[in-house]
Amino acid sequence: MDENMHRIDTTTAHTSVREAFANCIIHCAYTVMGNITVDRYFNRIVLSNPGTMLVSKEESILVNQA
C-alpha cells in the first residue's frame, strides 16, 4: 500500500491482465453488436470482444514468435 492506502499491483500477472484488458477495449469492433466479456476460471482469464482478427491465428502466432 502507498501512503494514501491504495494497493499497488505491480506483479507480472497484474501487468499482463491490465494490458490484455486494454487491448480488448482498444481493438473491439464497435460497429458489431455485442459486448466485451471477461470470463474468470480457476486457472485462466479469458477476454473476448465482438469482431474478428484482421489476420489469421497462424499469422498472429508467427508475428508474436519473431
Backbone atoms as SQL, in Angstrom:
CREATE TABLE atoms (id INTEGER PRIMARY KEY, chain TEXT, resi INTEGER, resn TEXT, atom TEXT, x REAL, y REAL, z REAL);
INSERT INTO atoms VALUES
  (1, 'A', 1, 'MET', 'N', 0.846, -1.178, 0.000),
  (2, 'A', 1, 'MET', 'CA', 0.000, 0.000, 0.000),
  (3, 'A', 1, 'MET', 'C', 0.891, 1.241, 0.000),
  (4, 'A', 2, 'ASP', 'N', 0.390, 2.263, -0.691),
  (5, 'A', 2, 'ASP', 'CA', 1.140, 3.507, -0.691),
  (6, 'A', 2, 'ASP', 'C', 0.675, 4.383, 0.472),
  (7, 'A', 3, 'GLU', 'N', 1.178, 5.611, 0.524),
  (8, 'A', 3, 'GLU', 'CA', 0.852, 6.493, 1.649),
  (9, 'A', 3, 'GLU', 'C', -0.621, 6.891, 1.682),
  (10, 'A', 4, 'ASN', 'N', -1.333, 6.743, 0.558),
  (11, 'A', 4, 'ASN', 'CA', -2.767, 7.047, 0.504),
  (12, 'A', 4, 'ASN', 'C', -3.634, 5.810, 0.700),
  (13, 'A', 5, 'MET', 'N', -3.008, 4.715, 1.130),
  (14, 'A', 5, 'MET', 'CA', -3.687, 3.450, 1.388),
  (15, 'A', 5, 'MET', 'C', -4.271, 2.829, 0.121),
  (16, 'A', 6, 'HIS', 'N', -3.647, 3.094, -1.040),
  (17, 'A', 6, 'HIS', 'CA', -4.035, 2.458, -2.296),
  (18, 'A', 6, 'HIS', 'C', -3.146, 1.249, -2.518),
  (19, 'A', 7, 'ARG', 'N', -3.750, 0.166, -2.934),
  (20, 'A', 7, 'ARG', 'CA', -2.989, -1.047, -3.209),
  (21, 'A', 7, 'ARG', 'C', -2.174, -0.846, -4.483),
  (22, 'A', 8, 'ILE', 'N', -0.931, -1.296, -4.466),
  (23, 'A', 8, 'ILE', 'CA', -0.060, -1.205, -5.631),
  (24, 'A', 8, 'ILE', 'C', 0.087, -2.605, -6.211),
  (25, 'A', 9, 'ASP', 'N', -0.423, -2.795, -7.434),
  (26, 'A', 9, 'ASP', 'CA', -0.349, -4.088, -8.113),
  (27, 'A', 9, 'ASP', 'C', 0.694, -4.001, -9.216),
  (28, 'A', 10, 'THR', 'N', 1.878, -4.510, -8.943),
  (29, 'A', 10, 'THR', 'CA', 2.952, -4.403, -9.926),
  (30, 'A', 10, 'THR', 'C', 3.532, -5.759, -10.300),
  (31, 'A', 11, 'THR', 'N', 2.801, -6.834, -10.045),
  (32, 'A', 11, 'THR', 'CA', 3.312, -8.148, -10.423),
  (33, 'A', 11, 'THR', 'C', 3.156, -8.330, -11.931),
  (34, 'A', 12, 'THR', 'N', 3.874, -9.294, -12.471),
  (35, 'A', 12, 'THR', 'CA', 3.774, -9.598, -13.894),
  (36, 'A', 12, 'THR', 'C', 2.347, -9.981, -14.267),
  (37, 'A', 13, 'ALA', 'N', 1.681, -10.727, -13.401),
  (38, 'A', 13, 'ALA', 'CA', 0.296, -11.140, -13.673),
  (39, 'A', 13, 'ALA', 'C', -0.629, -9.926, -13.769),
  (40, 'A', 14, 'HIS', 'N', -0.519, -8.989, -12.835),
  (41, 'A', 14, 'HIS', 'CA', -1.365, -7.795, -12.871),
  (42, 'A', 14, 'HIS', 'C', -1.101, -6.978, -14.131),
  (43, 'A', 15, 'THR', 'N', 0.164, -6.811, -14.467),
  (44, 'A', 15, 'THR', 'CA', 0.527, -6.056, -15.667),
  (45, 'A', 15, 'THR', 'C', -0.015, -6.726, -16.920),
  (46, 'A', 16, 'SER', 'N', 0.074, -8.050, -16.990),
  (47, 'A', 16, 'SER', 'CA', -0.403, -8.796, -18.160),
  (48, 'A', 16, 'SER', 'C', -1.912, -8.690, -18.317),
  (49, 'A', 17, 'VAL', 'N', -2.647, -8.838, -17.229),
  (50, 'A', 17, 'VAL', 'CA', -4.110, -8.748, -17.289),
  (51, 'A', 17, 'VAL', 'C', -4.532, -7.332, -17.673),
  (52, 'A', 18, 'ARG', 'N', -3.877, -6.342, -17.112),
  (53, 'A', 18, 'ARG', 'CA', -4.193, -4.949, -17.441),
  (54, 'A', 18, 'ARG', 'C', -3.953, -4.679, -18.933),
  (55, 'A', 19, 'GLU', 'N', -2.836, -5.166, -19.474),
  (56, 'A', 19, 'GLU', 'CA', -2.517, -5.000, -20.896),
  (57, 'A', 19, 'GLU', 'C', -3.528, -5.728, -21.779),
  (58, 'A', 20, 'ALA', 'N', -3.885, -6.954, -21.406),
  (59, 'A', 20, 'ALA', 'CA', -4.861, -7.726, -22.187),
  (60, 'A', 20, 'ALA', 'C', -6.221, -7.033, -22.189),
  (61, 'A', 21, 'PHE', 'N', -6.625, -6.493, -21.049),
  (62, 'A', 21, 'PHE', 'CA', -7.909, -5.807, -20.965),
  (63, 'A', 21, 'PHE', 'C', -7.896, -4.530, -21.801),
  (64, 'A', 22, 'ALA', 'N', -6.806, -3.782, -21.742),
  (65, 'A', 22, 'ALA', 'CA', -6.681, -2.571, -22.562),
  (66, 'A', 22, 'ALA', 'C', -6.762, -2.924, -24.045),
  (67, 'A', 23, 'ASN', 'N', -6.072, -3.982, -24.463),
  (68, 'A', 23, 'ASN', 'CA', -6.124, -4.418, -25.862),
  (69, 'A', 23, 'ASN', 'C', -7.530, -4.842, -26.259),
  (70, 'A', 24, 'CYS', 'N', -8.231, -5.503, -25.357),
  (71, 'A', 24, 'CYS', 'CA', -9.599, -5.954, -25.633),
  (72, 'A', 24, 'CYS', 'C', -10.511, -4.749, -25.894),
  (73, 'A', 25, 'ILE', 'N', -10.328, -3.695, -25.143),
  (74, 'A', 25, 'ILE', 'CA', -11.130, -2.485, -25.319),
  (75, 'A', 25, 'ILE', 'C', -10.724, -1.744, -26.595),
  (76, 'A', 26, 'ILE', 'N', -9.435, -1.565, -26.789),
  (77, 'A', 26, 'ILE', 'CA', -8.930, -0.788, -27.925),
  (78, 'A', 26, 'ILE', 'C', -9.256, -1.445, -29.259),
  (79, 'A', 27, 'HIS', 'N', -9.138, -2.764, -29.331),
  (80, 'A', 27, 'HIS', 'CA', -9.305, -3.469, -30.597),
  (81, 'A', 27, 'HIS', 'C', -10.708, -4.051, -30.797),
  (82, 'A', 28, 'CYS', 'N', -11.658, -3.589, -30.030),
  (83, 'A', 28, 'CYS', 'CA', -13.038, -4.063, -30.156),
  (84, 'A', 28, 'CYS', 'C', -13.680, -3.475, -31.417),
  (85, 'A', 29, 'ALA', 'N', -14.494, -4.269, -32.087),
  (86, 'A', 29, 'ALA', 'CA', -15.234, -3.794, -33.264),
  (87, 'A', 29, 'ALA', 'C', -16.543, -3.186, -32.769),
  (88, 'A', 30, 'TYR', 'N', -16.565, -1.884, -32.580),
  (89, 'A', 30, 'TYR', 'CA', -17.735, -1.228, -32.004),
  (90, 'A', 30, 'TYR', 'C', -18.889, -1.099, -32.995),
  (91, 'A', 31, 'THR', 'N', -18.651, -1.418, -34.272),
  (92, 'A', 31, 'THR', 'CA', -19.730, -1.389, -35.256),
  (93, 'A', 31, 'THR', 'C', -20.515, -2.694, -35.258),
  (94, 'A', 32, 'VAL', 'N', -20.040, -3.696, -34.524),
  (95, 'A', 32, 'VAL', 'CA', -20.686, -5.004, -34.440),
  (96, 'A', 32, 'VAL', 'C', -21.413, -5.085, -33.102),
  (97, 'A', 33, 'MET', 'N', -22.635, -5.604, -33.113),
  (98, 'A', 33, 'MET', 'CA', -23.375, -5.762, -31.861),
  (99, 'A', 33, 'MET', 'C', -22.697, -6.805, -30.983),
  (100, 'A', 34, 'GLY', 'N', -22.592, -6.520, -29.723),
  (101, 'A', 34, 'GLY', 'CA', -22.004, -7.456, -28.781),
  (102, 'A', 34, 'GLY', 'C', -21.285, -6.714, -27.671),
  (103, 'A', 35, 'ASN', 'N', -20.832, -7.457, -26.708),
  (104, 'A', 35, 'ASN', 'CA', -20.175, -6.882, -25.542),
  (105, 'A', 35, 'ASN', 'C', -18.783, -7.457, -25.365),
  (106, 'A', 36, 'ILE', 'N', -17.956, -6.713, -24.682),
  (107, 'A', 36, 'ILE', 'CA', -16.684, -7.251, -24.223),
  (108, 'A', 36, 'ILE', 'C', -17.012, -8.157, -23.044),
  (109, 'A', 37, 'THR', 'N', -16.450, -9.346, -23.039),
  (110, 'A', 37, 'THR', 'CA', -16.710, -10.263, -21.932),
  (111, 'A', 37, 'THR', 'C', -15.404, -10.661, -21.261),
  (112, 'A', 38, 'VAL', 'N', -15.492, -10.860, -19.967),
  (113, 'A', 38, 'VAL', 'CA', -14.369, -11.344, -19.173),
  (114, 'A', 38, 'VAL', 'C', -14.863, -12.579, -18.434),
  (115, 'A', 39, 'ASP', 'N', -14.265, -13.715, -18.740),
  (116, 'A', 39, 'ASP', 'CA', -14.613, -14.970, -18.071),
  (117, 'A', 39, 'ASP', 'C', -13.441, -15.390, -17.201),
  (118, 'A', 40, 'ARG', 'N', -13.700, -15.543, -15.920),
  (119, 'A', 40, 'ARG', 'CA', -12.649, -15.917, -14.978),
  (120, 'A', 40, 'ARG', 'C', -12.824, -17.370, -14.578),
  (121, 'A', 41, 'TYR', 'N', -11.784, -18.149, -14.811),
  (122, 'A', 41, 'TYR', 'CA', -11.764, -19.561, -14.458),
  (123, 'A', 41, 'TYR', 'C', -10.721, -19.780, -13.367),
  (124, 'A', 42, 'PHE', 'N', -10.654, -20.995, -12.877),
  (125, 'A', 42, 'PHE', 'CA', -9.703, -21.325, -11.823),
  (126, 'A', 42, 'PHE', 'C', -8.262, -21.068, -12.265),
  (127, 'A', 43, 'ASN', 'N', -7.947, -21.399, -13.519),
  (128, 'A', 43, 'ASN', 'CA', -6.555, -21.342, -13.966),
  (129, 'A', 43, 'ASN', 'C', -6.295, -20.345, -15.091),
  (130, 'A', 44, 'ARG', 'N', -7.298, -19.506, -15.451),
  (131, 'A', 44, 'ARG', 'CA', -7.078, -18.555, -16.530),
  (132, 'A', 44, 'ARG', 'C', -8.184, -17.495, -16.542),
  (133, 'A', 45, 'ILE', 'N', -7.912, -16.430, -17.268),
  (134, 'A', 45, 'ILE', 'CA', -8.895, -15.385, -17.529),
  (135, 'A', 45, 'ILE', 'C', -9.013, -15.279, -19.039),
  (136, 'A', 46, 'VAL', 'N', -10.251, -15.284, -19.549),
  (137, 'A', 46, 'VAL', 'CA', -10.483, -15.206, -20.991),
  (138, 'A', 46, 'VAL', 'C', -11.209, -13.897, -21.286),
  (139, 'A', 47, 'LEU', 'N', -10.588, -13.061, -22.109),
  (140, 'A', 47, 'LEU', 'CA', -11.182, -11.799, -22.536),
  (141, 'A', 47, 'LEU', 'C', -11.589, -11.939, -23.990),
  (142, 'A', 48, 'SER', 'N', -12.776, -11.453, -24.337),
  (143, 'A', 48, 'SER', 'CA', -13.195, -11.504, -25.735),
  (144, 'A', 48, 'SER', 'C', -14.025, -10.273, -26.062),
  (145, 'A', 49, 'ASN', 'N', -14.058, -9.959, -27.353),
  (146, 'A', 49, 'ASN', 'CA', -14.835, -8.826, -27.820),
  (147, 'A', 49, 'ASN', 'C', -15.444, -9.163, -29.168),
  (148, 'A', 50, 'PRO', 'N', -16.479, -8.407, -29.580),
  (149, 'A', 50, 'PRO', 'CA', -17.085, -8.692, -30.872),
  (150, 'A', 50, 'PRO', 'C', -16.132, -8.328, -32.006),
  (151, 'A', 51, 'GLY', 'N', -16.300, -9.000, -33.105),
  (152, 'A', 51, 'GLY', 'CA', -15.450, -8.738, -34.259),
  (153, 'A', 51, 'GLY', 'C', -14.504, -9.897, -34.501),
  (154, 'A', 52, 'THR', 'N', -13.699, -9.767, -35.517),
  (155, 'A', 52, 'THR', 'CA', -12.744, -10.813, -35.863),
  (156, 'A', 52, 'THR', 'C', -11.361, -10.209, -36.018),
  (157, 'A', 53, 'MET', 'N', -10.364, -11.071, -35.978),
  (158, 'A', 53, 'MET', 'CA', -8.990, -10.616, -36.191),
  (159, 'A', 53, 'MET', 'C', -8.805, -10.272, -37.662),
  (160, 'A', 54, 'LEU', 'N', -7.918, -9.329, -37.944),
  (161, 'A', 54, 'LEU', 'CA', -7.646, -8.937, -39.319),
  (162, 'A', 54, 'LEU', 'C', -6.655, -9.873, -39.991),
  (163, 'A', 55, 'VAL', 'N', -5.962, -10.679, -39.198),
  (164, 'A', 55, 'VAL', 'CA', -5.037, -11.686, -39.727),
  (165, 'A', 55, 'VAL', 'C', -5.458, -13.036, -39.173),
  (166, 'A', 56, 'SER', 'N', -4.972, -14.106, -39.791),
  (167, 'A', 56, 'SER', 'CA', -5.311, -15.438, -39.296),
  (168, 'A', 56, 'SER', 'C', -4.609, -15.694, -37.964),
  (169, 'A', 57, 'LYS', 'N', -5.096, -16.665, -37.218),
  (170, 'A', 57, 'LYS', 'CA', -4.479, -17.029, -35.947),
  (171, 'A', 57, 'LYS', 'C', -3.029, -17.456, -36.162),
  (172, 'A', 58, 'GLU', 'N', -2.772, -18.190, -37.252),
  (173, 'A', 58, 'GLU', 'CA', -1.418, -18.656, -37.550),
  (174, 'A', 58, 'GLU', 'C', -0.474, -17.480, -37.801),
  (175, 'A', 59, 'GLU', 'N', -0.946, -16.469, -38.554),
  (176, 'A', 59, 'GLU', 'CA', -0.118, -15.291, -38.817),
  (177, 'A', 59, 'GLU', 'C', 0.172, -14.533, -37.525),
  (178, 'A', 60, 'SER', 'N', -0.811, -14.452, -36.663),
  (179, 'A', 60, 'SER', 'CA', -0.628, -13.772, -35.390),
  (180, 'A', 60, 'SER', 'C', 0.421, -14.474, -34.538),
  (181, 'A', 61, 'ILE', 'N', 0.377, -15.794, -34.504),
  (182, 'A', 61, 'ILE', 'CA', 1.347, -16.569, -33.726),
  (183, 'A', 61, 'ILE', 'C', 2.740, -16.385, -34.298),
  (184, 'A', 62, 'LEU', 'N', 2.874, -16.421, -35.621),
  (185, 'A', 62, 'LEU', 'CA', 4.180, -16.251, -36.256),
  (186, 'A', 62, 'LEU', 'C', 4.776, -14.882, -35.959),
  (187, 'A', 63, 'VAL', 'N', 3.968, -13.840, -36.009),
  (188, 'A', 63, 'VAL', 'CA', 4.456, -12.491, -35.729),
  (189, 'A', 63, 'VAL', 'C', 4.903, -12.382, -34.282),
  (190, 'A', 64, 'ASN', 'N', 4.149, -12.963, -33.366),
  (191, 'A', 64, 'ASN', 'CA', 4.490, -12.877, -31.948),
  (192, 'A', 64, 'ASN', 'C', 5.714, -13.706, -31.589),
  (193, 'A', 65, 'GLN', 'N', 6.062, -14.695, -32.397),
  (194, 'A', 65, 'GLN', 'CA', 7.242, -15.514, -32.130),
  (195, 'A', 65, 'GLN', 'C', 8.507, -14.876, -32.680),
  (196, 'A', 66, 'ALA', 'N', 8.371, -13.920, -33.577),
  (197, 'A', 66, 'ALA', 'CA', 9.546, -13.297, -34.215),
  (198, 'A', 66, 'ALA', 'C', 10.277, -12.384, -33.260);
